[in-house]
Amino acid sequence: MVRFFSPPADISDGMIRLSGEDAAHIRSLRLRPDELFTVCDGAGTDYICRLGSRGKVPNAEIVEMRTSRGEPSIACDVYVAIAKGDRLEYAVQKSVELGARNIIIFQSERCVSYPDDIPKKTARLQRIALETAKQSGRGCVPEVTAAGSFAAAIGQAASAGLPLFFYECEEKLRLKQALEKSGKTGTVSIVTGPEGGFEPHEADFAVSAGMLTVSLGPRILRCETAPVAALAAVMFHTGNL
């Protein structure tokens, strides 16, 4: 079923006011009057709607309301070091599909490139998050933001119930062990590095801030693969996959 997102302010009296962009999408899909589609309020509630007039502003009549099924039981924020090319876009897209709550990009010392216009970059990534949330049946659209610095990213990530810092030089603690030892926790943070990995002093800083350095195994994963693999493991361990 086709899926759209509308803010709660546009939902009232059994009807939903669709944005101009969504109205244009409906016309391009050639939906017919009385066809059903889903509108989500972005806060975890789905509205099954019936299409009325397909004019410039189509009517969306609510016929059923239910809790979104696409939201996981655990809140997991993903911190991804800025990477070149489309690697960052891939990491954002797959993180949204797997159930990330929010995605935060940050710069570390070994980042190969850094965008000149961070607001423009985050806006594009947010658009990718929105489209992916529609495709994957999410009940919320993860927010994509940029941390002001590496220290700011770590300070924020360290506040989670289970703060995981993935470091290729970690030899003792595997992700599986960290998850098994953690017990029940409502929040998880995942921090992964850039193409060249983290500097040793960055890992030391993360530990001093209260994070756990964790290994993803003996193989070195690409910077866009690591956050996806880690998030998938967390979702599987918590029964969300």
Secondary structure as GFF3:
##gff-version 3
##sequence-region A 1 241
A	DSSP	beta_strand	3	5	.	.	.	ID=ss1
A	DSSP	three_ten_helix	8	10	.	.	.	ID=ss2
A	DSSP	beta_strand	11	12	.	.	.	ID=ss3
A	DSSP	beta_strand	15	17	.	.	.	ID=ss4
A	DSSP	alpha_helix	20	29	.	.	.	ID=ss5
A	DSSP	beta_strand	36	40	.	.	.	ID=ss6
A	DSSP	beta_strand	45	51	.	.	.	ID=ss7
A	DSSP	beta_strand	59	67	.	.	.	ID=ss8
A	DSSP	beta_strand	75	81	.	.	.	ID=ss9
A	DSSP	alpha_helix	87	98	.	.	.	ID=ss10
A	DSSP	beta_strand	102	106	.	.	.	ID=ss11
A	DSSP	alpha_helix	118	136	.	.	.	ID=ss12
A	DSSP	beta_strand	143	146	.	.	.	ID=ss13
A	DSSP	alpha_helix	150	157	.	.	.	ID=ss14
A	DSSP	beta_strand	162	166	.	.	.	ID=ss15
A	DSSP	alpha_helix	175	182	.	.	.	ID=ss16
A	DSSP	beta_strand	187	192	.	.	.	ID=ss17
A	DSSP	alpha_helix	200	208	.	.	.	ID=ss18
A	DSSP	beta_strand	212	214	.	.	.	ID=ss19
A	DSSP	alpha_helix	226	237	.	.	.	ID=ss20
###
